[in-house]
Amino acid sequence: MPLLESIRGPQDVKALRPDELPVLAAEIREFLIEAVSRNGGHLGPNLGVVELTIALHRVFDSPVDQIIWDTGHQSYVHKLLTGRLDGFARLRQRGGLSGYPNRAESEHDLVENSHASTSLSYADGLSKAYQLRGETHRRVVAVVGDGALTGGMAWEALNNIAAAKDRKVVIVVNDNGRSYQRTIGGLAEHLAAVRVSQRYEQVLDLIKTTLSHTPLVGPPLFETLHGIKKGLKDFLQPQVLFEDLGLKYLGPIDGHDTQAVEYVLSMAREYSGPVLVHVITQKGRGYALAEENDEDCLHQVSPGAQVQANGSAAEKAVNGAARVPPPTAAQAAAGLTGQAVAPPGNGQSARGNGETSGPAPAAQPKQLWTAVFADEMAAIAARRPDVVAITAAMLHPTGLHKFAETYPDRVFDVGIAEQHAVTSAAGLAMGGMHPVVAIYATFLNRAFDQLLMDVAMHRLPVTFVLDRAGVTGPDGASHHGMWDGSLLQLVPGMRIAAPRDGARLVELLREAVACSDGPTAIRFPRGTVADDIGAVGTLGGMDVLARPADEVGADVLLVAAGPMAAIGVQVAARLADQGIGVTVVDPRWLKPVDPALAEAATSHRLVVTVEDNGTAGGFGDAVARLLRDTDTETPIRTFGLPQRFLEHGDRTEILQEVGLAPQQLALAITEAVAKRTLDLVHGQQA
């Protein structure tokens, strides 16, 4: 395979002559059939994108132009063309090549995620970052299959991409009528109609040929009919779905004709706004066993799969007839008149005029938590041009309006699309920005997969500001933010902060946006901020808010998270009246748990945690795990919200209902200390 073996990077692909391209494609197919059949992996999807991938690397300048593969299982050809031929000997084996794009393998791999329908959101965020950084020469190319387009998240992204008329995003729809199996649903039927229908161009060519030979009235009449081309297209070809959304549309193109694909991609590259290239491919092409497998076209094969000869693959590639009819000249140019229409509620940033905020003032009593965040966020924006903000149709409720008034181009309202918001933030972070995603805590539940796989797995610096965390009060079960504290504990590399007062919100937000090696989250409740609570000391990176009197022993280490710290101080005072000494600690950061807690626990008789979150898997469970892992024998009691759907009501009333009022906690802790005292006495007597 002399051609394939000579490819060490995209520059070698660009240097090939047109007549060498079918030979390279044939060599790639022969290699993939042998290598994937031996080691196992995704065969059918990669056989279908050989010519498309060659054309992509001839037209675009990777990695300056980023190519994002949706799902990524069809990236084997991309790996071959970016110098990783030798690694296929250990494909999908420990220490060998990954079966998906992998950032550690190559600078040509940006996104590692293997979950479908995400590529367009990455592309949206990345193109925003390039625009903000002035890197307007860079293109973002998202390759997405028709199967992935059935995912709702892809349409959340399309809604935002189409609204941005000046960002260079190229969307390549790899349309083979399948995901794993045949694609189903209304969109599948729509694309199938495009795939088989050439009536629009045939009618237009017929009109042009006939009228051009008609004296006097022929040419003017043809121009008139050409002017209503969009109307003909509406009637005869359903590609208008994309054009009416506001995307320039090119296609459909035979995805197995490298030169045709290269020509259309070159047109897309020169366009100044978002453009969609519709490419028709055949999954499993060039391998009879895959082509004839109606179930999934050998989507994935096991190691040692049988390989049957197909004859000379090179000869077949050069001389064989394409399964998809090649486009006419008119078809290659089709779609160039698509009109960009910005739909209402798109992802354009809010607009307004205002003065740059100065340093955030100290929080005032009775100020709203959201207002404290709004002031400090505007101040951070003035100091940090790399900080951007994202909201899901809640600019004012989440406190981003002050940021938007002064820096409208750095605030993005993506509509009611939390999943897209998070993955678009990942793209922004990959492009060198630090996104702050401000949403209600309960709505983060909708985007957990995106936070885990798109942000955390790539160790991206994205800050999540979770308003309405904990008990929210009158909005009821669906709005209590009692789940995020547990969900976020599951995420590797995540840091979770919970401020006890306004001053700490300012402090922790600054620390969060200073993190550059992974995601951070700050959670705070709805309502007014209580008076600031000063620290009387520190313990590791935590604040000590109260200590036992000298004449009282250190009985209880009470670790109170976020706004529960004020309750913790009240509980300590009540227990002191009973002769029980309490050390109150505000952890500030709930994840990772400060290891200083384990050492402090050894000098107390009981550890107590209190949090405004569900008890299952929350901060209390994380502290208990720390004590177990360090063989700390001090017992622990965890207090939080019960794992049930709480009714609506006043926050104070609900906290009392679930046993988190100061007097209730004091009673429960007194009983726990008394029980342990009694157990100790019995143990000594025995």
C-alpha positions as CSV (number, residue, x, y, z in Angstrom):
1,M,0.0,0.0,0.0
2,P,2.6,2.6,-1.1
3,L,0.3,5.6,-1.1
4,L,-1.2,5.0,2.3
5,E,2.2,4.3,3.8
6,S,3.5,7.6,2.5
7,I,0.8,9.6,4.3
8,R,2.3,11.2,7.5
9,G,-0.2,14.1,7.8
10,P,-2.7,16.2,5.9
11,Q,0.0,18.0,4.0
12,D,0.7,14.7,2.2
13,V,-2.9,14.2,1.4
14,K,-3.1,17.7,-0.1
15,A,0.0,16.9,-2.3
16,L,-1.7,14.0,-4.1
17,R,-2.7,14.3,-7.7
18,P,-6.5,13.8,-8.5
19,D,-5.8,10.5,-10.2
20,E,-4.2,9.2,-7.1
21,L,-7.2,9.8,-4.9
22,P,-9.2,6.7,-5.9
23,V,-6.1,4.5,-5.4
24,L,-5.6,6.0,-1.9
25,A,-9.3,5.4,-1.1
26,A,-9.0,1.8,-2.2
27,E,-5.9,1.2,-0.1
28,I,-7.6,2.7,2.9
29,R,-10.6,0.3,2.5
30,E,-8.3,-2.7,2.1
31,F,-6.4,-1.7,5.2
32,L,-9.5,-1.1,7.3
33,I,-11.1,-4.4,6.4
34,E,-8.0,-6.3,7.4
35,A,-7.1,-4.3,10.6
36,V,-10.6,-3.9,12.0
37,S,-11.5,-7.5,11.3
38,R,-8.4,-8.5,13.2
39,N,-8.7,-6.2,16.2
40,G,-12.4,-5.5,16.3
41,G,-14.0,-2.0,16.0
42,H,-16.3,0.1,13.9
43,L,-16.0,-1.0,10.3
44,G,-19.1,-0.1,8.4
45,P,-19.1,3.6,9.4
46,N,-15.5,4.1,8.4
47,L,-15.8,2.4,5.0
48,G,-18.6,4.9,4.3
49,V,-16.5,8.0,4.9
50,V,-13.3,7.3,3.1
51,E,-13.7,9.8,0.2
52,L,-15.3,12.4,2.5
53,T,-12.4,12.3,4.9
54,I,-9.9,12.6,2.2
55,A,-11.7,15.6,0.8
56,L,-11.9,17.2,4.2
57,H,-8.2,17.0,4.7
58,R,-7.5,18.4,1.2
59,V,-9.8,21.4,1.6
60,F,-9.3,22.4,5.3
61,D,-6.1,23.0,7.2
62,S,-6.3,20.8,10.3
63,P,-5.6,21.6,13.1
64,V,-5.9,25.3,12.4
65,D,-9.3,24.4,11.1
66,Q,-10.9,22.0,13.6
67,I,-12.7,18.9,12.4
68,I,-15.2,17.6,15.0
69,W,-16.6,14.1,14.5
70,D,-20.0,13.5,16.0
71,T,-19.8,10.3,18.1
72,G,-16.3,9.8,16.7
73,H,-16.6,6.1,15.8
74,Q,-16.1,7.0,12.1
75,S,-12.7,8.7,12.7
76,Y,-10.5,5.8,11.7
77,V,-9.8,7.3,8.2
78,H,-9.1,10.6,9.9
79,K,-6.5,8.8,12.1
80,L,-4.9,7.2,9.0
81,L,-4.6,10.6,7.3
82,T,-3.1,12.2,10.3
83,G,-0.1,9.9,10.7
84,R,-1.3,7.1,12.9
85,L,-1.1,4.1,10.5
86,D,1.3,2.2,12.7
87,G,-0.9,2.5,15.7
88,F,-3.7,0.4,14.1
89,A,-1.7,-2.8,15.1
90,R,-3.1,-2.2,18.6
91,L,-6.4,-0.6,17.8
92,R,-8.7,-0.5,20.8
93,Q,-6.1,-2.3,23.0
94,R,-4.6,-0.9,26.1
95,G,-1.7,1.4,25.2
96,G,-2.8,1.4,21.5
97,L,-5.0,3.6,19.4
98,S,-8.4,4.6,20.8
99,G,-11.4,3.7,18.8
100,Y,-12.5,7.3,19.0
101,P,-10.7,10.7,18.6
102,N,-8.2,11.1,21.4
103,R,-6.5,14.4,22.4
104,A,-3.5,12.6,23.7
105,E,-2.9,10.9,20.4
106,S,-2.9,13.9,18.0
107,E,-3.3,17.6,17.8
108,H,-5.9,16.8,15.1
109,D,-8.2,15.3,17.7
110,L,-10.2,17.9,19.6
111,V,-13.3,16.1,21.0
112,E,-13.1,12.7,22.6
113,N,-16.8,12.3,23.4
114,S,-18.5,9.2,22.0
115,H,-22.1,10.3,22.7
116,A,-24.1,11.3,19.7
117,S,-25.6,14.7,18.6
118,T,-23.0,16.8,20.4
119,S,-20.7,17.9,17.6
120,L,-22.8,20.9,16.5
121,S,-22.9,22.3,20.1
122,Y,-19.1,22.0,20.3
123,A,-18.8,23.8,16.9
124,D,-21.1,26.5,18.0
125,G,-19.0,27.3,21.1
126,L,-15.7,26.9,19.4
127,S,-16.7,29.3,16.6
128,K,-17.8,31.8,19.2
129,A,-14.4,31.6,20.8
130,Y,-12.6,32.1,17.6
131,Q,-14.7,35.1,16.8
132,L,-14.1,36.7,20.2
133,R,-10.4,36.1,20.0
134,G,-10.1,37.6,16.6
135,E,-9.1,34.3,15.0
136,T,-11.4,34.8,12.0
137,H,-9.2,32.8,9.6
138,R,-10.1,29.6,11.4
139,R,-13.0,27.3,10.3
140,V,-14.9,24.8,12.4
141,V,-16.1,21.7,10.6
142,A,-18.7,19.4,12.2
143,V,-19.3,16.0,10.6
144,V,-22.6,14.7,11.8
145,G,-24.6,11.7,10.6
146,D,-28.3,11.7,9.7
147,G,-28.8,9.4,12.7
148,A,-27.3,11.9,15.1
149,L,-29.5,14.6,13.6
150,T,-32.5,12.8,15.1
151,G,-31.2,13.9,18.5
152,G,-32.9,17.0,19.9
153,M,-29.6,18.4,21.1
154,A,-28.4,18.8,17.5
155,W,-31.4,21.0,16.7
156,E,-30.8,23.1,19.8
157,A,-27.4,23.7,18.3
158,L,-28.7,24.3,14.7
159,N,-31.0,27.0,16.1
160,N,-28.1,28.9,17.5
161,I,-25.6,28.3,14.7
162,A,-28.1,29.5,12.0
163,A,-28.7,32.7,13.9
164,A,-25.0,33.7,13.7
165,K,-24.5,35.0,10.2
166,D,-20.8,35.8,10.5
167,R,-19.3,32.7,12.1
168,K,-17.5,30.2,9.8
169,V,-19.1,26.9,10.7
170,V,-19.3,24.1,8.1
171,I,-21.8,21.4,8.9
172,V,-21.2,18.2,6.9
173,V,-24.2,15.9,7.0
174,N,-23.0,12.4,6.3
175,D,-26.3,10.9,5.2
176,N,-26.3,7.1,4.8
177,G,-29.8,6.5,6.1
178,R,-28.5,4.8,9.3
179,S,-27.2,5.3,12.8
180,Y,-26.6,1.7,14.0
181,Q,-29.5,0.5,12.0
182,R,-31.8,2.4,9.6
183,T,-32.6,5.9,10.8
184,I,-36.2,6.3,11.7
185,G,-38.6,9.2,12.1
186,G,-39.8,12.2,10.2
187,L,-36.3,13.6,9.6
188,A,-35.2,10.3,8.2
189,E,-38.1,10.4,5.7
190,H,-37.2,14.0,4.8
191,L,-33.6,13.2,4.1
192,A,-34.6,10.1,2.2
193,A,-36.7,12.3,-0.1
194,V,-33.7,14.5,-0.8
195,R,-31.5,11.4,-1.3
196,V,-33.7,10.0,-4.1
197,S,-35.1,13.1,-5.7
198,Q,-33.4,15.1,-8.4
199,R,-36.6,16.5,-9.8
200,Y,-35.9,20.1,-8.9
201,E,-32.6,20.4,-10.9
202,Q,-34.0,18.2,-13.8
203,V,-37.0,20.5,-14.2
204,L,-34.8,23.6,-14.0
205,D,-32.4,22.2,-16.6
206,L,-35.4,21.3,-18.9
207,I,-36.8,24.8,-18.6
208,K,-33.4,26.4,-19.3
209,T,-32.8,24.2,-22.4
210,T,-36.3,24.8,-23.8
211,L,-36.6,28.5,-23.2
212,S,-33.1,29.4,-24.3
213,H,-34.0,28.4,-27.8
214,T,-37.2,30.4,-27.8
215,P,-36.7,33.7,-29.7
216,L,-37.2,37.0,-27.8
217,V,-39.2,35.8,-24.8
218,G,-37.1,32.8,-24.0
219,P,-34.1,34.3,-22.1
220,P,-36.2,36.9,-20.2
221,L,-38.7,34.3,-19.2
222,F,-36.0,31.9,-18.0
223,E,-34.5,34.7,-15.8
224,T,-38.0,35.2,-14.3
225,L,-38.4,31.5,-13.6
226,H,-34.9,31.4,-12.2
227,G,-35.9,34.2,-9.8
228,I,-38.6,31.9,-8.4
229,K,-36.1,29.1,-8.0
230,K,-36.8,29.0,-4.2
231,G,-40.5,28.4,-4.9
232,L,-39.7,25.5,-7.3
233,K,-37.4,24.1,-4.7
234,D,-40.1,24.4,-2.0
235,F,-42.4,22.3,-4.2
236,L,-39.9,19.8,-5.7
237,Q,-37.2,19.2,-3.1
238,P,-37.4,19.2,0.7
239,Q,-33.9,20.6,1.3
240,V,-35.6,23.9,2.2
241,L,-35.9,22.6,5.8
242,F,-32.3,23.8,6.3
243,E,-32.5,26.9,4.2
244,D,-35.6,28.1,6.0
245,L,-33.8,27.7,9.3
246,G,-31.2,30.1,7.9
247,L,-28.4,27.8,6.8
248,K,-26.8,28.0,3.4
249,Y,-27.3,24.6,1.9
250,L,-25.1,22.8,-0.6
251,G,-26.0,19.4,-2.0
252,P,-26.9,16.6,-2.1
253,I,-23.4,15.4,-3.2
254,D,-22.2,11.9,-4.0
255,G,-20.0,11.3,-1.0
256,H,-17.9,8.7,-2.8
257,D,-16.7,11.1,-5.5
258,T,-13.7,12.8,-3.8
259,Q,-13.4,15.5,-6.4
260,A,-17.1,16.4,-6.2
261,V,-17.0,16.5,-2.4
262,E,-13.7,18.5,-2.5
263,Y,-15.3,21.0,-4.9
264,V,-18.4,21.6,-2.7
265,L,-16.3,21.8,0.5
266,S,-14.1,24.4,-1.2
267,M,-17.2,26.5,-1.8
268,A,-18.3,26.0,1.8
269,R,-14.9,27.0,3.1
270,E,-15.0,30.4,1.3
271,Y,-18.5,31.3,2.6
272,S,-18.5,33.8,5.4
273,G,-21.3,32.3,7.5
274,P,-22.6,28.9,8.5
275,V,-23.2,26.5,5.7
276,L,-24.5,22.9,5.5
277,V,-23.1,20.4,3.0
278,H,-25.3,17.4,2.4
279,V,-23.2,14.4,1.5
280,I,-24.8,11.0,0.5
281,T,-22.7,8.0,1.4
282,Q,-23.1,4.3,1.7
283,K,-22.3,2.6,5.0
284,G,-19.9,-0.3,4.6
285,R,-19.0,0.7,1.0
286,G,-16.4,-1.4,-0.7
287,Y,-16.9,-4.5,1.5
288,A,-19.7,-6.9,0.2
289,L,-20.3,-8.4,3.7
290,A,-21.0,-4.9,5.0
291,E,-23.0,-3.6,2.0
292,E,-25.3,-6.6,2.1
293,N,-25.8,-6.7,5.8
294,D,-29.2,-5.0,6.2
295,E,-29.2,-5.1,10.0
296,D,-26.4,-2.6,10.6
297,C,-23.9,-2.8,7.7
298,L,-21.3,-4.4,10.0
299,H,-21.4,-1.3,12.2
300,Q,-19.1,-2.9,14.7
301,V,-17.2,-6.2,14.3
302,S,-15.5,-8.4,16.9
303,P,-11.8,-9.4,16.8
304,G,-11.1,-12.1,14.3
305,A,-14.1,-11.5,12.1
306,Q,-14.1,-13.3,8.8
307,V,-12.8,-11.3,5.8
308,Q,-13.9,-12.3,2.4
309,A,-12.2,-11.0,-0.8
310,N,-14.1,-8.5,-2.8
311,G,-11.9,-8.7,-5.8
312,S,-9.4,-5.9,-6.4
313,A,-10.5,-3.0,-4.3
314,A,-8.3,-0.6,-6.1
315,E,-9.7,-1.7,-9.5
316,K,-13.3,-1.5,-8.1
317,A,-12.7,2.0,-6.7
318,V,-11.3,3.3,-10.0
319,N,-13.6,1.6,-12.4
320,G,-16.7,0.6,-10.5
321,A,-20.0,2.6,-10.8
322,A,-21.0,4.7,-7.8
323,R,-24.1,3.6,-6.0
324,V,-25.2,7.3,-5.7
325,P,-25.6,9.2,-8.9
326,P,-22.9,11.9,-9.3
327,P,-24.2,15.5,-9.1
328,T,-24.7,17.6,-12.2
329,A,-23.1,21.0,-12.4
330,A,-26.4,22.5,-11.5
331,Q,-26.7,20.2,-8.5
332,A,-23.2,21.1,-7.3
333,A,-24.3,24.8,-7.2
334,A,-27.7,24.1,-5.8
335,G,-28.6,25.8,-2.5
336,L,-26.5,28.9,-3.0
337,T,-29.6,31.1,-2.7
338,G,-30.6,30.0,0.8
339,Q,-31.8,33.0,2.9
340,A,-30.6,33.3,6.4
341,V,-33.5,33.8,8.8
342,A,-32.9,34.4,12.5
343,P,-35.7,32.7,14.4
344,P,-37.1,34.3,17.5
345,G,-35.5,33.1,20.8
346,N,-32.1,32.3,19.1
347,G,-28.8,32.3,20.7
348,Q,-27.8,35.9,20.0
349,S,-26.5,37.8,23.0
350,A,-28.5,40.4,24.8
351,R,-27.8,44.0,23.7
352,G,-27.6,47.1,25.7
353,N,-25.4,50.0,26.8
354,G,-23.9,50.5,30.2
355,E,-20.8,51.5,32.0
356,T,-18.2,49.0,33.1
357,S,-18.7,47.9,36.6
358,G,-15.9,48.6,39.1
359,P,-14.8,46.3,41.9
360,A,-17.8,44.6,43.5
361,P,-18.9,46.2,46.7
362,A,-19.2,44.3,49.9
363,A,-22.5,42.5,50.2
364,Q,-25.2,44.5,52.0
365,P,-27.7,42.9,54.4
366,K,-31.0,41.9,52.8
367,Q,-29.5,41.9,49.3
368,L,-30.5,39.0,47.1
369,W,-28.1,36.2,46.4
370,T,-28.6,36.7,42.7
371,A,-27.9,40.4,42.9
372,V,-24.5,39.7,44.7
373,F,-23.6,37.4,41.9
374,A,-24.7,39.9,39.2
375,D,-22.4,42.6,40.7
376,E,-19.4,40.4,41.0
377,M,-19.9,38.8,37.6
378,A,-19.9,42.2,36.0
379,A,-16.7,43.1,37.9
380,I,-15.0,39.9,36.8
381,A,-16.0,40.6,33.2
382,A,-14.2,44.0,33.4
383,R,-11.0,42.3,34.6
384,R,-11.1,39.1,32.5
385,P,-11.7,39.5,28.8
386,D,-11.6,35.7,28.4
387,V,-14.7,35.2,30.7
388,V,-18.0,34.7,28.8
389,A,-21.4,33.9,30.1
390,I,-24.2,31.5,29.0
391,T,-27.8,31.5,29.9
392,A,-30.7,29.3,28.9
393,A,-33.4,31.9,28.3
394,M,-33.0,33.4,31.8
395,L,-30.7,36.4,31.5
396,H,-32.3,38.5,34.3
397,P,-33.4,35.7,36.7
398,T,-29.8,34.4,36.8
399,G,-28.2,37.8,37.2
400,L,-26.3,38.0,33.9
401,H,-28.1,41.2,32.8
402,K,-25.4,43.6,34.2
403,F,-22.7,41.6,32.4
404,A,-24.7,41.8,29.2
405,E,-25.3,45.6,29.4
406,T,-21.6,46.3,29.3
407,Y,-20.3,43.2,27.3
408,P,-23.2,42.1,25.1
409,D,-20.9,40.2,22.7
410,R,-19.7,38.0,25.5
411,V,-23.1,36.8,26.8
412,F,-25.0,34.1,24.9
413,D,-28.6,33.2,25.4
414,V,-29.1,29.8,23.8
415,G,-32.8,29.5,24.5
416,I,-34.4,26.8,26.6
417,A,-31.6,24.4,25.8
418,E,-29.5,23.4,28.8
419,Q,-27.9,20.5,27.1
420,H,-26.6,22.7,24.2
421,A,-25.6,25.4,26.7
422,V,-23.2,23.1,28.5
423,T,-21.6,21.6,25.4
424,S,-21.4,25.0,23.7
425,A,-19.6,26.1,26.9
426,A,-17.2,23.2,26.3
427,G,-16.5,24.4,22.8
428,L,-15.9,27.9,24.1
429,A,-13.4,26.6,26.7
430,M,-11.6,24.6,24.0
431,G,-11.2,27.8,22.1
432,G,-9.5,29.6,25.0
433,M,-12.4,31.2,26.9
434,H,-13.6,30.6,30.4
435,P,-17.4,30.2,30.2
436,V,-19.7,30.8,33.2
437,V,-23.0,28.8,32.8
438,A,-25.6,30.4,35.0
439,I,-28.8,28.3,35.4
440,Y,-31.1,27.2,38.1
441,A,-29.8,24.2,40.1
442,T,-32.8,22.0,39.2
443,F,-32.3,22.6,35.5
444,L,-28.7,21.3,35.6
445,N,-30.3,17.8,35.9
446,R,-31.2,18.1,32.2
447,A,-27.6,18.5,31.2
448,F,-25.8,16.0,33.4
449,D,-24.4,13.9,30.6
450,Q,-23.0,16.9,28.8
451,L,-21.4,18.1,32.0
452,L,-19.8,14.7,32.6
453,M,-18.8,13.7,29.1
454,D,-18.3,17.0,27.3
455,V,-16.9,19.2,30.0
456,A,-15.4,17.1,32.8
457,M,-13.9,14.3,30.6
458,H,-12.0,17.0,28.7
459,R,-11.0,18.7,31.9
460,L,-12.3,22.0,30.7
461,P,-12.4,25.2,32.7
462,V,-16.2,25.9,32.8
463,T,-17.8,27.4,35.9
464,F,-21.5,26.5,36.7
465,V,-23.4,29.0,38.8
466,L,-26.4,27.2,40.3
467,D,-29.0,29.7,41.5
468,R,-32.0,28.4,43.6
469,A,-30.0,25.5,45.1
470,G,-31.5,23.7,48.0
471,V,-35.0,24.5,49.2
472,T,-36.5,27.2,47.0
473,G,-39.8,27.6,48.7
474,P,-43.0,28.4,46.8
475,D,-42.2,26.8,43.4
476,G,-42.5,23.2,44.7
477,A,-41.1,19.8,44.0
478,S,-39.8,20.4,40.4
479,H,-37.9,23.5,41.4
480,H,-36.2,22.5,44.7
481,G,-32.5,22.4,43.9
482,M,-31.8,19.4,46.0
483,W,-30.2,17.0,43.5
484,D,-27.2,18.9,42.0
485,G,-25.0,18.5,45.1
486,S,-25.2,14.7,44.8
487,L,-24.9,14.6,41.0
488,L,-21.9,16.8,41.0
489,Q,-20.1,14.6,43.6
490,L,-20.0,11.9,40.9
491,V,-18.1,14.0,38.4
492,P,-14.3,13.4,38.3
493,G,-12.3,16.6,38.7
494,M,-15.3,18.7,39.7
495,R,-14.9,21.3,42.4
496,I,-18.1,22.4,44.2
497,A,-18.4,25.6,46.3
498,A,-21.2,26.7,48.6
499,P,-21.0,30.2,50.0
500,R,-22.4,30.9,53.5
501,D,-23.0,34.6,52.8
502,G,-22.5,37.4,50.2
503,A,-18.9,38.0,51.0
504,R,-18.1,34.3,50.5
505,L,-20.0,34.3,47.2
506,V,-17.8,37.0,45.9
507,E,-14.7,35.2,47.2
508,L,-15.6,31.8,45.9
509,L,-16.7,33.0,42.5
510,R,-13.3,34.6,42.0
511,E,-11.6,31.4,43.0
512,A,-13.8,29.4,40.6
513,V,-13.0,31.4,37.5
514,A,-9.3,31.2,38.4
515,C,-9.4,27.4,38.0
516,S,-8.0,26.4,34.6
517,D,-7.7,22.7,34.9
518,G,-11.3,21.5,35.2
519,P,-14.9,22.5,35.9
520,T,-16.2,24.3,39.0
521,A,-19.6,24.9,40.4
522,I,-21.1,27.4,42.9
523,R,-24.5,26.7,44.5
524,F,-26.5,29.2,46.5
525,P,-30.2,29.5,47.5
526,R,-33.0,31.7,46.5
527,G,-33.9,34.8,48.5
528,T,-32.0,37.4,50.6
529,V,-28.5,37.0,51.9
530,A,-28.0,36.9,55.7
531,D,-25.5,39.0,57.4
532,D,-21.9,38.1,56.8
533,I,-20.4,35.6,59.3
534,G,-16.8,36.2,60.0
535,A,-14.3,33.4,60.6
536,V,-12.6,33.0,64.0
537,G,-9.9,30.8,62.4
538,T,-9.1,28.4,59.6
539,L,-8.7,24.6,59.3
540,G,-6.9,23.7,56.2
541,G,-8.7,25.6,53.5
542,M,-11.9,25.9,55.6
543,D,-13.3,28.6,57.9
544,V,-13.8,28.0,61.6
545,L,-16.9,29.9,62.7
546,A,-17.1,28.9,66.3
547,R,-15.0,27.1,68.9
548,P,-15.9,25.6,72.3
549,A,-15.3,27.6,75.4
550,D,-12.1,26.8,77.3
551,E,-14.0,25.1,80.1
552,V,-15.9,22.8,77.7
553,G,-14.5,19.9,75.8
554,A,-14.5,19.5,72.1
555,D,-17.5,17.2,71.8
556,V,-18.9,17.9,68.3
557,L,-17.2,18.9,65.0
558,L,-20.2,20.4,63.1
559,V,-19.5,20.9,59.4
560,A,-22.2,23.1,57.9
561,A,-22.3,23.6,54.1
562,G,-23.1,27.0,52.5
563,P,-26.1,28.8,54.0
564,M,-26.5,26.1,56.6
565,A,-23.5,27.6,58.3
566,A,-25.7,30.3,60.0
567,I,-27.9,27.5,61.4
568,G,-24.8,25.7,62.5
569,V,-23.7,28.7,64.6
570,Q,-27.1,28.9,66.2
571,V,-27.0,25.2,67.0
572,A,-23.6,25.6,68.6
573,A,-24.9,28.3,70.9
574,R,-27.9,26.1,71.9
575,L,-25.6,23.1,72.6
576,A,-23.2,25.3,74.6
577,D,-26.1,26.0,77.0
578,Q,-26.3,22.2,77.5
579,G,-22.6,22.0,78.3
580,I,-21.7,20.5,74.8
581,G,-18.7,22.0,73.1
582,V,-19.0,22.5,69.4
583,T,-16.5,23.4,66.7
584,V,-18.4,24.9,63.7
585,V,-16.6,24.7,60.3
586,D,-17.7,26.1,56.9
587,P,-16.0,23.9,54.3
588,R,-16.4,26.5,51.6
589,W,-15.5,23.8,49.0
590,L,-17.7,20.7,49.2
591,K,-15.7,18.8,46.6
592,P,-13.0,17.8,47.0
593,V,-13.4,17.3,50.8
594,D,-10.6,19.0,52.7
595,P,-8.4,16.2,54.2
596,A,-8.0,18.4,57.3
597,L,-11.4,17.3,58.4
598,A,-10.2,13.8,59.1
599,E,-7.5,15.0,61.5
600,A,-9.9,17.4,63.2
601,A,-12.4,14.6,63.7
602,T,-9.9,12.6,65.8
603,S,-10.1,15.3,68.5
604,H,-13.9,15.3,68.7
605,R,-16.4,12.7,69.9
606,L,-18.8,13.2,67.1
607,V,-18.8,14.6,63.5
608,V,-22.0,16.2,62.2
609,T,-22.6,17.4,58.7
610,V,-25.5,19.7,57.7
611,E,-26.4,20.5,54.1
612,D,-29.2,22.0,52.0
613,N,-29.2,19.0,49.6
614,G,-30.4,15.4,49.4
615,T,-28.7,13.2,51.9
616,A,-28.0,10.4,49.4
617,G,-24.6,10.9,47.8
618,G,-24.2,14.5,49.0
619,F,-21.5,16.3,51.0
620,G,-22.3,14.3,54.2
621,D,-21.7,11.0,52.4
622,A,-18.4,12.4,51.0
623,V,-17.2,13.3,54.5
624,A,-18.2,9.9,55.8
625,R,-16.2,8.3,53.0
626,L,-13.2,10.4,53.9
627,L,-13.4,9.2,57.5
628,R,-13.7,5.6,56.4
629,D,-10.8,5.9,54.0
630,T,-8.5,7.4,56.6
631,D,-9.6,4.9,59.3
632,T,-10.9,7.7,61.5
633,E,-13.0,6.0,64.2
634,T,-15.0,9.1,65.2
635,P,-18.7,8.4,64.4
636,I,-20.6,10.7,62.0
637,R,-24.2,11.8,61.7
638,T,-25.3,13.4,58.4
639,F,-28.3,15.8,58.1
640,G,-29.8,17.0,54.9
641,L,-33.0,17.0,52.8
642,P,-34.9,13.6,52.7
643,Q,-34.9,11.9,49.3
644,R,-38.4,12.7,48.4
645,F,-40.2,15.3,46.4
646,L,-40.8,18.2,48.8
647,E,-44.0,20.2,48.6
648,H,-44.0,24.0,48.1
649,G,-43.9,26.4,51.0
650,D,-41.8,28.9,52.8
651,R,-38.1,27.9,53.0
652,T,-38.1,28.2,56.8
653,E,-41.2,26.1,57.1
654,I,-39.8,23.4,54.9
655,L,-36.5,23.2,56.7
656,Q,-38.4,22.8,59.9
657,E,-40.6,20.1,58.4
658,V,-37.6,18.0,57.4
659,G,-35.8,18.5,60.8
660,L,-33.2,21.1,59.8
661,A,-34.3,24.0,62.0
662,P,-31.8,25.0,64.7
663,Q,-33.8,23.7,67.7
664,Q,-34.4,20.3,65.9
665,L,-30.8,19.8,65.0
666,A,-29.7,20.8,68.5
667,L,-32.0,18.2,70.0
668,A,-30.9,15.5,67.6
669,I,-27.2,16.2,68.3
670,T,-27.7,16.3,72.0
671,E,-29.3,12.9,71.9
672,A,-26.5,11.5,69.7
673,V,-23.9,12.9,72.2
674,A,-25.8,11.5,75.2
675,K,-26.0,8.1,73.5
676,R,-22.3,8.0,72.9
677,T,-21.6,9.1,76.4
678,L,-23.8,6.3,77.7
679,D,-22.1,3.8,75.4
680,L,-18.7,5.0,76.7
681,V,-19.7,4.6,80.3
682,H,-21.1,1.1,79.7
683,G,-17.9,0.2,77.8
684,Q,-15.8,1.3,80.8
685,Q,-17.9,-0.6,83.3
686,A,-17.6,-3.7,81.2
